[in-house]
């Protein structure tokens, strides 16, 4: 049994789970699925293509599965898929995919603060915090356990690895490898995300090895290619070391916040 305000509009084609609350002036479109125990606040619009799991709370004025802001989209049916136990605060906009049958995806147990925008085909992991007015462009990927502070910007096609902290107002214009802190504009490497890693039960020796990896990448003025060779010979093999090496290698060594000397070398 669900609690639906008589002042809300719910399409007869929408599929609602048990114990769903839909407040006054909410709009639930056709081709929408909402899981058990979700709470939909006033003036929320959940549009065609939304697939929302259990125990999500979506606050006033948010728009889920908004049509893509991309000239390549020609009206194809596509989706936004949201996991479980997320809080989506006021006036958040999440665009659906520009590709037929594909989806923009949000994981589970995340907290998305007010006025955040998530572009088409982006993938947001689980246990992610997006601060107020974070802007994520199309086809981006944000890894699990990331924190993007207020007003951070992520450019199209960029990936942010797991356990990353991006400080407020930072403009992410390239791929950010895991376990790092990024800050300022232009973006700069600010260190290892040690505080959050400790909260995640990572040992001090693991954190030290992560820091050693990034000294090679960001503090020796060598190329990323040479930095990875040094890491593999200097840092003991571990899951975390391999995550760093694989991320940089799999992105063709294109990572954010490289030292100026290395950027100049690439220009040559």
N, C-alpha and C positions, 0 to 999 in steps of 0.2 A: 504494500500500500504506500502510495506517495502523497506528499502534501503539495498540491499545486494551487497557487493563488488564482482566483477567478479573473484577476486582472492581468494574468500572464497569457501569452499565446503559445500553445504547444501544438505543433502539427500532428494530425492523427497518424501520420506515417513515421513519426519519431518513436524510437524504442527506449523506454525508461526501465531501469532496474527497480529494486525494492527500496523503499524508504528514501526516495529522492525528494528534496525540497526545491521547489521553483517559486521564487518570490514574484511580487507584483512587477509588471512591466518588463519581465524577461521575455525573450523571443527565442523559441526553439523551432528550428527549421525542419523540413523534411530531410530524410536520409541522415539522421542523427541518432547516435547510440550513446546513452548515458548510464554508467554502472551504478551499482547499489550505493546508497548512503551519500551520494553527492549533494552538495548544497549550492544552488545557483541563486545569486543575490539579485536585487533589483537592477533593471536596465542592462542586464547581460544579454548579448546576442550569441547564440550558438548556431552556426550556419551549416548548410549542407556539407557533408563530408566529415563532420566531427565524430571521432570515436574516443569516448572518454571512459576510463576505467573507474574502479571503485574508490570511494572515500576522498574524492577531490572537492575542494572548496574554491569557487570562482566568484570573485567579488565584483562590486558595482561597476558597470560600464565597460566590462571587458568584452572583446569580440574574439571568438574562437572559430577558426576555419574561415577567416576573411579571405576574399578572393585575392590572388597574388598581385603584388605591385610590380609587374614585369611584363614588358611588351611581348614577350615570347608566349605568354599564356593566351590561348585562343578559346577559352571556355571549357576545356577538358574537365571531366569529373575526376577529382583527386581528394586527398584526405589530410586531416590532422589527427594524429594518434597520440593520446595522452595516457600515461600509465596510472598508477595508483598513489593515493596519499599525498597529492600535491596541493599546495596553496598558491593560487593565482590571484594577486591583489588587483586593486582598482585600475581600470583603463588599460589593461594589457591587451595587445593585439598579436594574434598568432595567425600567420597566413598559411593557407594550404599549398600543396605542391603545384608546380606549373606543368607537371607531367601526368598524363592519364594513368590512373590506377596507383600512383605513388603518393608518398605522404611526407609531411613535416612531422617530426617525432619528438615527443617530450617523454623522458623517463619517469621514474617514480621517486617519491620522497623529496621533492624539490620545492624550493620557495622562490617564487617569481614576484618581485615587488612592483609597485605601481608604475604605470606608464612605460613599461618595457615593451619592446617590439621585437618579434622573432620572425624573420623572413622565410620565404618559401623554401622548402626542401632542406631546411636546417635540422640538425639532430642534436638535441640537448640530452645529456646523460642523466643519471640518477644522483641524488644527494647533491644537487647543484643549487647554489644561491645566486640569483641575478638581482642586483641592486636596483634602486629606483632609476627609471629612464635609461636602462641599458638598451642599446640598439644593436641587434644582430642581423646582418644582411643575409641574403639568400645563399643557400648551399654551404653553410658553415657547420662546423661540428664542435661541440663543447663537451669535454670529457667528464666522467664521473668525478664527484667531490671537488668541483671547481667553484670558485667564488669570483664573480665579476662585480666590482663595486660600482656605485652609482655613476651614471653617465659614461660608462665605458662604451666604446664603439668597436665592433668587429666587422672588418671588411669582407666582401663576398669571397667565398671559396677558401676562407681561412679555417684552420683547425687549431683548437686549443686542447692540449693534452690533459691527462688526468692530474688531479691534485694541484692545479694552478690557481694562483691568486693574481687577478688583474686589478690594480688599484684604480681609484676613482678618476674618471676623465681620460684614462689612457686610451689611445687609438691603436688597436691591433691591426696591423697592415700586412702581417705574414703569419706563418704557422708558429705556435708557441709550444716548445717541448715540455714534457711533464715535469711536475714537482717544482716549478719556478715561481718567482714573484716578478711581475712586470709592472712598471710604473712610468709616469711622465708622458709627455707628448712633445717631440717624437718619443716613441717607446724605448725604454731602456731595461736591461736586465738588472733586477734589484736584489737578487739573492735567491736562496732556496726557501721554499715554503715550510720551514721547519716547525713552526708553531702548530699548523694544521696537521702536518705529518705526525707529530707527537700525539695529537688528538686521535689520529688514526692508528695508533699503537705501532708506528714504525720505530725501530730501535735507533739509538744514537749512532751505532756503527753504520747502519744503513743510511742515515741522514748524512753522516760524514762522507760516505762514498758518493752520494748524490752530489754533494758540494764539490768533491774532487773532480767529478765528471764535468761540472759546469765551469770549474776553473780552466780546464782545457778548452772548453767551447768559447767562453766569453772573456777570459782574462789572460790569454797568451798571444793574441793578435795573429793566430794562425788560421788557416782555412778550416771550415767544418770537416772536410774530408780528412785532413791531417789530425784534427782534434779527435775524431773517432778512432783512428789508428792508435793514438796515444792512450785513449780511454781503455781500449781493449788490451793494451799491454800493461797498463799501470793500475787499473782498478779491478778488484776481484769480481769475478762473474757473479751476478745476482739477477733476480727478476727486475729490480729497479734499474740496474745498469743496462740490461738488455732493452728495457722499455725506452730509455733515452736514446740508445744507439739506433734501435729499429725506427723510432719516430723520425729522427733526423735523416736517416738513410732513405726511408720510404717516402719522404717529402723532397727528395733530390737535393738535400742540404739547404733548402730554402726555409730559413727560420728567422724569426723576428729578433730585433735588437742585437744584431752582430756588431762587433767593434768597428769603428770608422775605418781602421786600416784594412780590414777584410772587405768592407763594402767598396772601398777604393780599388782593391785588387780585383773584385768582380767587374767593376766598370771597365777595367783595362782588358 
